[in-house]
Amino acid sequence: MSKEEKMKEAEEDGNEAIAVKSKLIEGAGKALQDEGKAAAKSASKGIGDVIKGINSGVNESINQSDVIAEASFKANFEDCKAEKIYASSEDKEKKVTIYLIAKNDFKGDLILKAFNADKKEIGRSRLKVDIKKDDAKYVDFTFDERTHLLQTEYFSIK
C-alpha cells in the first residue's frame, strides 16, 4: 500500500470515528434537551408549589383568625372565620369580615371582640344584623383605627 493510500484510508477511518462520536454526542444532547426540559419543568413546578404554599401560609397567618363563638351565637349561626382588612390610613378604620350562615332567623346585635396573645381584649365592634334562616352573607365589623389587628390572636363573637 502506498503512502497516499495509507493516508486516504486513515482519513476515512478518522472521518468514520469522528462521525460516530459526533452522532453519540448529538444523541446525548437531544436526550438532555428533552429530558432536561422535563426535569427543569418538574423542578420549577415543585419550587412554584413551595412558594405558593409559603405565600398562602403567610397570608393566612396575617389576615385570618379563629373566631370563638359563644353559646348565643352558636344557637343561631354556623362556625365562622374572620378575615382582617387593613384600610388605607385616610379611612381611619379597620374592618374584620365574617361570613355568616344562619341556622335560624336572627335580628339583633352581634359583638365581635379582638384578643391578643395574652388573651387581653384589644378591641370590640358591634353590628346590627338581620338575616333569615338558611341565608348567608358577609358582614363587616368596623374597628377604631387604633385597634392593633395585626396583634389579634383570635376573636370572640356573641
Secondary structure as UniProt FT lines:
FT   HELIX           3..63
FT   STRAND          64..69
FT   HELIX           71..74
FT   TURN            75..76
FT   STRAND          81..86
FT   TURN            89..91
FT   STRAND          93..102
FT   STRAND          106..115
FT   TURN            117..118
FT   STRAND          121..131
FT   TURN            133..134
FT   STRAND          136..144
FT   TURN            145..146
FT   HELIX           149..151
FT   STRAND          154..157
//
